[in-house]
Amino acid sequence: MNATLLGSLILAVPAVIIAWAALWRRHRPVFWGTLALIAVGLGYLVATGAARDIGLQFGGTPALTAAPAR
């Protein structure tokens, strides 16, 4: 599994579960707003490379790159 995807899942799944447990029954519009904020925050972490670092810490494999041409 890609390290960035693994890091994104590690960050997003608990946040969505907590938001669902706290907000789904009583405050549905707030829940949807919370999901939007989670998506924005996750996008920022992916763009800065933090999600990849987290994925590598938890067992992701770095992407293989081709050797430079000589």
Residue, then its C-alpha position, 0 to 999 in steps of 0.5 A: m500500500n502506498a505510504t501516502l494512502l496509508g497515512s491518510l487512512i490512519l489520520a482520516v478514519p478515527a476523525v470520521i468515526i469520532a465525528w459520526a459518533a458525536l454529531w450524526r444523530r443530533h447535528r447533521p449539518v455540523f457533521w457534514g461541515t466537520l467532514a469538509l474540514i477533515a477533508v481540507g486538513l487531510g489535503y493539507l497534510v498530503a500536500t506537505g508530505a506529512a501523511r507520507d511520513i506518518g504512513l512510513q512510520f506505520g509500515g508503508t513502503p516507499a515508492l520505488t523510483a527508476a535509477p537516473a539515466r547515465 
